[in-house]
Amino acid sequence: MSKAYFDTIDATWPPLNIIERGGFLLRNGGGSDSKRVCCATLNTSLSAADIQDAETGMIALNQRPLFMIREEDNELDAKLNERGYDIVDPVHILSAPVATLIRELEPLACFEVFPPLAIMEEIWAAGGITEGRLNVMHRAQTAKTTLLGRAKGRAAGAAFVGLHEKIAMLHALEVSSRARRQGVAVNMMYAAANWSQDHGAEQLSVVVTHANTAANKLYTFLNMKPVGHYHYRIKQKNSRID
């Protein structure tokens, strides 16, 4: 089951391209700071892999060596620890059946629009979601949309949703600081489910770091369940690449 969600991550939040090197798949982020589009994943047995060659390949892309560690990558995790890599951003993949999240929303509560409006880009920018991540949204070659959430007659939130096979995935959910605790994020999740159902999805999923307390609380409220997990290993800045 988890593989389908990892495939959905790559399809709905894609790197500029993927390069095979050293038994790894290296994601070229194209200038984005999103770890999901800048990481390497193991593509062969670890015994046949060449971590140093993968590191060299990432450096050639002007990216700091960064590996995604999935559930089956325990041995790689240990090897990278020996090489001076730190764990960063442990992540849950959460999902719920679309049918459980379908709601009829109040008029004007949330709009589907693509490409995103300037006001949405402003909301994202205030939350640290800047041009590199917007470029990821534009290059996704899937059914996709962005959502504009509203509160008290004003733009209040923005999110991106993409579809891969029967799984929709929501990314970059951001609510303006002035509009939090007003139900904007919940309405946007319901709107994402409505869009997902209209496009044939059976599951609505998200990826969220363990540390994002507010988002985890939202997804627990929506009864979204863990279907996978991963973390990253990144080279310490003062460590030598050997």
SVG drawing of the C-alpha trace seen along z (x, -y; Angstrom):
<svg xmlns="http://www.w3.org/2000/svg" viewBox="-24 -40 61 46">
<polyline fill="none" stroke="black" stroke-width="0.4" points="0.0,0.0 2.7,-2.5 4.3,-2.3 1.2,-3.7 1.4,-6.7 5.1,-7.3 4.2,-7.1 1.5,-9.7 4.1,-12.0 6.3,-11.9 3.4,-12.4 1.6,-15.2 4.7,-17.0 7.2,-16.2 10.9,-17.1 12.2,-18.7 13.6,-15.4 14.9,-12.1 18.4,-10.8 19.6,-7.3 23.0,-7.3 24.9,-4.9 21.8,-2.7 19.7,-5.7 17.1,-7.9 18.3,-11.5 15.5,-14.1 16.5,-17.4 14.5,-20.0 15.0,-22.7 15.8,-25.3 13.0,-24.3 13.8,-24.0 11.2,-21.3 12.9,-18.1 10.5,-15.9 11.8,-17.1 15.5,-17.3 16.0,-13.9 17.5,-10.6 15.9,-7.2 17.4,-3.7 16.6,-2.0 18.5,1.3 19.9,3.5 22.1,1.6 25.0,4.0 24.9,2.8 24.5,-0.9 27.2,-3.5 26.4,-6.2 29.4,-8.2 28.5,-8.3 24.9,-9.4 26.4,-12.2 28.6,-13.4 25.5,-13.4 23.5,-15.6 26.4,-18.0 26.6,-18.3 22.9,-19.4 23.9,-22.1 22.0,-20.2 23.1,-19.2 23.2,-15.4 19.8,-14.4 18.3,-10.9 14.7,-9.9 14.5,-6.9 11.4,-4.8 10.1,-1.9 12.2,0.7 15.5,-1.4 16.7,-0.5 20.1,0.7 20.7,-2.4 19.6,-4.5 22.3,-2.9 25.0,-3.4 24.1,-7.1 24.3,-7.5 27.8,-6.1 28.7,-8.6 27.6,-11.6 24.1,-12.2 21.5,-13.7 17.8,-12.7 15.5,-15.5 11.7,-15.9 10.2,-12.5 6.9,-12.5 3.6,-10.7 1.6,-9.8 -2.0,-10.1 -5.1,-9.1 -8.9,-8.8 -11.5,-7.5 -12.8,-10.4 -16.4,-9.4 -16.0,-10.1 -14.9,-13.7 -17.6,-14.8 -19.4,-17.9 -21.7,-20.5 -20.0,-23.8 -21.4,-27.2 -21.4,-29.4 -18.1,-31.2 -16.3,-29.1 -13.8,-27.7 -13.0,-28.0 -11.2,-25.7 -8.9,-27.7 -5.9,-27.0 -3.5,-28.6 -3.5,-30.1 -4.4,-33.7 -2.0,-36.4 -3.7,-36.6 -3.0,-32.8 0.6,-33.3 0.7,-36.0 -0.8,-33.7 1.7,-31.0 4.6,-33.4 3.7,-34.5 4.0,-30.9 7.3,-30.3 5.9,-28.6 7.7,-30.6 8.5,-30.5 10.3,-27.2 7.4,-25.3 4.9,-27.1 7.0,-25.9 6.5,-22.3 2.7,-22.8 2.8,-24.1 4.9,-21.3 2.7,-18.5 1.4,-16.5 -1.7,-15.2 -5.3,-16.3 -4.8,-19.1 -6.2,-22.3 -5.5,-24.9 -8.0,-25.8 -8.7,-29.3 -10.3,-29.3 -12.3,-32.3 -13.4,-33.6 -15.5,-36.7 -15.6,-37.6 -11.8,-37.6 -9.2,-35.3 -7.9,-33.2 -6.2,-30.1 -4.5,-28.3 -3.7,-24.7 -2.7,-22.5 -4.3,-19.1 -3.2,-16.5 -4.4,-13.1 -2.5,-9.9 -4.6,-6.9 -7.1,-6.6 -5.2,-8.7 -5.5,-12.4 -2.9,-14.2 -3.1,-17.7 0.0,-19.8 1.0,-23.3 -2.0,-23.9 -1.6,-27.4 -4.0,-29.6 -3.4,-33.3 -2.5,-34.0 -5.4,-36.4 -7.9,-33.7 -6.8,-30.7 -9.3,-28.9 -12.2,-29.9 -12.7,-26.6 -10.9,-27.6 -8.5,-24.5 -11.4,-22.1 -13.5,-23.6 -10.5,-23.4 -10.0,-19.7 -13.7,-19.1 -13.4,-21.0 -10.3,-18.9 -12.4,-15.8 -15.3,-17.1 -12.8,-17.8 -11.2,-14.4 -14.5,-12.6 -15.4,-14.5 -12.1,-13.3 -12.4,-9.6 -10.2,-9.5 -11.0,-7.0 -8.5,-8.3 -7.5,-11.8 -4.0,-11.9 -1.5,-14.3 2.1,-14.2 2.9,-16.0 5.9,-16.2 5.6,-14.9 6.5,-18.3 3.6,-20.1 1.2,-19.9 -1.6,-22.1 -1.7,-20.1 -1.7,-16.7 -4.5,-17.9 -6.5,-18.9 -5.9,-15.5 -6.8,-13.6 -10.1,-15.5 -10.8,-14.4 -10.0,-10.8 -7.1,-10.5 -5.0,-7.4 -1.3,-6.6 -0.6,-4.6 3.2,-5.1 6.1,-7.1 9.6,-8.3 12.3,-10.6 15.3,-12.2 19.0,-12.0 21.0,-15.1 24.8,-15.6 26.0,-17.6 27.4,-20.9 30.8,-20.3 31.1,-16.7 33.4,-15.7 32.0,-13.9 34.3,-10.9"/>
</svg>
